[in-house]
């Protein structure tokens, strides 16, 4: 296993922090992915790609590389990498629920039931095979309910199926996936089983979920940023509970939907978050939509707090999470899962431009160039929502009437005037205008 030593070049590509980098620095980066992030990195001024085992200052790696190399890599002060060592505590479906349940119990014990009820944003969930008997007890208490099975470590809709009869899970167990160990001694693949949200919010009769981006630059103290852009992913088939085997009806993953017979690559299956917010506001009013988005803020913060004490904090690490949120017919948001490697592969030109902006602003926040003061509440499309405590914005509209009110510093689905903001924030010579 190779050992990387990340250190500064001694020649013309000088790299240090702050004043040492001014005007003569370059950032040596390594990237293990081949999609939009490569385009962003290659077009970053004064960033130079390092191949193979060359020395690097910034590494955008996949989780496989992290697992094999992180513990064998020496990192100097300035080095940054795009995952925390045990990111899976939040991004593996079974561990996410385990940590949320533990956090909820702690809140109830230390503060009270009202506070713990603020964590009631994930469906009733059991880990299989370890909690199989607990699941059966709950299943028998709600006859006729629909449940959904998901592998804990897969993405893009792979291995997911719905069922409402216990015999369907019996078939799954007989196939060797529901026993603690398979006959050859290999550990069985773990699943989670969740109570299916049978009454999702529909638009034009179709189910959708939301992809929202949260950037964490530190866990101790917790510092988290929320991106203004995101999107809704729609199913291609009108929703009905009469057919639970139709994956195009029940799974909104783009990787699933693009295989549908009537999928149109020009139209895609997405709405930008701004479009969704305008639609919901027109239909339900501003107050109800503001409540919805505040409840989503609660999901982001509570989920991060649930793992804060067990994530191995490292000053070299940051994490760009992709949150999947489902709305029910009452506009209640439900946390479905959190992704450690949200897809940066574009499904359309509009999708590419959004992801390009997201990744460019992620690099702006990580700030390898040393251009920020550390006190910013906004960088491009990112708004700082938590900095060892809630971050607030002042409601300037109320100031007109001689009063003020402080609300969460989040603007999900609001106008993303990032270019204007970056021009004001960064020196013009260092700002790369793109899109």
C-alpha positions, 0 to 999 in steps of 0.5 A: 500500500503506497504512502502519500506524503503531502508537502510543498514543492521546493521549486516554483510552485510554492504553497503555504498559507496566507501571505506565503501564497500571495501572488505566486502559489499554486494548488496541486490537486488529485481527483479520482472522479471523472465528472463535473468536479474534474471540469471545476478543478481544471478550470480553477486558476493556479490549480495543477493536477497531480497524477498517480502518487504525486504529492498533492495539497487537495484531494477529491477522492472516492470513499474507496480510496479513503478507506484504503489510504487515509490511515497511511497518508501524512498530511501537512497543515494546509492539506484538504480532503473531501471526506471525514474518516468515518463519514459512514456514521451518517451516510450508511442508512442503518447507522444514520437511523441508529445514531438518530435514535440514540440522539433522540433518546438522549434529548428526551432524557436530558431535556424532555419529550418536546425537544426529542419530538423535533427528531420525528423526521425519519420513517419507522426503520429497522436494521436487518437482519439484526432487528428482524424480530422487532420489525415483525412485531411492528409489522403485525401491529400495522397490518396492510401497511407497505414497507420498503427494503433498502441495502444499507451501502448501495445507492442509485436505487439498487436492491430496493423493493416494496412489500406488504406481505410478510411472506415477501420478506420470508422469500428474501430470508430463504434466499440467504439474505436474511440470515446472519451468515451465508452458507459460505461463511461470508457476512450477509448484506445488511438492509434497512426496512422502513415504513413506506410513506404511502401519501407523498405530496404529488405534483401532476400526480407524480411523486418526487423527492428533494436533493439538498446540499450541506457542506460541513467544514468542521465537526468540532466545533460543528460548522455547516453550510447550506447551498441555495440550489438543489432540485426535485427529482420526479418519477416518470409514472403517475403515483398509485399504491395499486402497483408496488412493483413499478420502480418508475412510480415509486423510486425517484432516483435519476439512475432509475428514471432514465431507464424508463421507456418514456424518459426524455433526456431533453426534459429530464425529470428534475425541477430546480429548487427555486421552481419548486419553492415558487410552485409551493408558495403559489399553491399554499402561501408563503407562511406554510412554505416558510414553515416547511423550509424551517422544518428542513433546516431542523433536519439538517442540523439535528442529523449533524448533531446526532453524529457530532460526537462520533465523527472523527474530526480532522482539520484536513477534512470536509464533507459535501453531503447530499440530503434526500428529503421526501414531502408527504401530503401535509407538507411534512419533510421526511429524511430518507437518507444522506449521501457521502458521494452525491452524484456530480454527473449531469443529466442535462445542461441545466443540471450541469450548470447547477452542479458546476456552481455548487462545486465551485462554491464548495472550493470557495468555502474550503478556501485553499487560496486563503482569501476568506477571513473565517467570519463570512456568513455567505460565500457564493451560493452557500449560507452559513447555518450553524457555527457552534450554534445557530447562525441568524439573519436579521429580518430587514423588512421588520426594521422598517417598522422599528423592530427586528427579528432574527431567523435562521441564516438559510435561503434554500430555494431563494435567488442565488446571486452568487456571482454578484456576492463573490465579486464583492467578497473576493478580489476581482483578480482572483474571481473566476467568472463562470456561468 
